[in-house]
């Protein structure tokens, strides 16, 4: 059994892995090479380094473990044609991402960006527009692991949480659930609109001009899912028209965001360079999911955690 990592975990994470699975040959490299890929039975990757050609050359490959939640940059069709099992680390992002979202919300509510600017300019002023998070309503698009965790944190601040997904079926830490079809009607009552939706055909440009028109002009709009949620031109027009109060954007249609993109220039837009999931414990948590799955795999059990349906995009 040969397992090929296209990144190098810290020594304190590699050593227990080697000790727990002495029967496995582990290869750790920074980056992917076809020479090693051709020998690998299992590939552990962040998912952005694979091409159709790689998959064709990886003749021994049977399982890809993706240390990420998204697969949109992976050659899904080629992987499906080869019948390669794919699993990921769905769920490990919930703590850092929920904390990032809550940090941004509290910063805006308590006027911290304004305060930082005052300090930079050495200006003593008490004219910041500070509001309270308590008794707000948050509309969360995609109340899965991440959305439910931010819902739990918001409920601790006495925020009413409304989850929104395709079906409207019940989700954890949501006071109410609606479907995508009901989204426009729910937007006028939301103080905070958060998207953590994955990238699928159904979610591409899900939010349109009429959705932003329906928002409160004081609402905070946050996209922490995927940049395909809204056409960038539609978003910019909504910002310019004052359709909502603040935007916090961690994801974009084109990444990295070009230096001449107007989104950098708006005073009520926070550009987060797709870092909300970053954490010093990221690889540690990834391996906590990988190791139990590897134990199953070695016993011939294919019922691994977080097996992905590539045809659905998640």
Secondary structure, DSSP 8 states (H G I E B T S, - for coil): -EEEESS---HHHHHHHHHHTTTSEEEE-SS--HHHHTT-SEEEE-SSS--HHHHHH-TT--EEEESSS--TTS-HHHHHHHT-EEEE-TTTTHHHHHHHHHHHHHHHHTTHHHHHHHHHTT-----------TT-EEEEE-TTHHHHHHHHHHHTTT-EEEEEESS----TT-SEEEEGGGHHHHHTT-SEEEE-----TTTTT-B-HHHHHHS-TT-EEEE-S-GGGB-HHHHHHHHHTT-SSEEEES--SSSS--TT-GGGT-TTEEE--S-TT--TTHHHHHHHHHHHHHHHHHTT----TTB--TTTT-
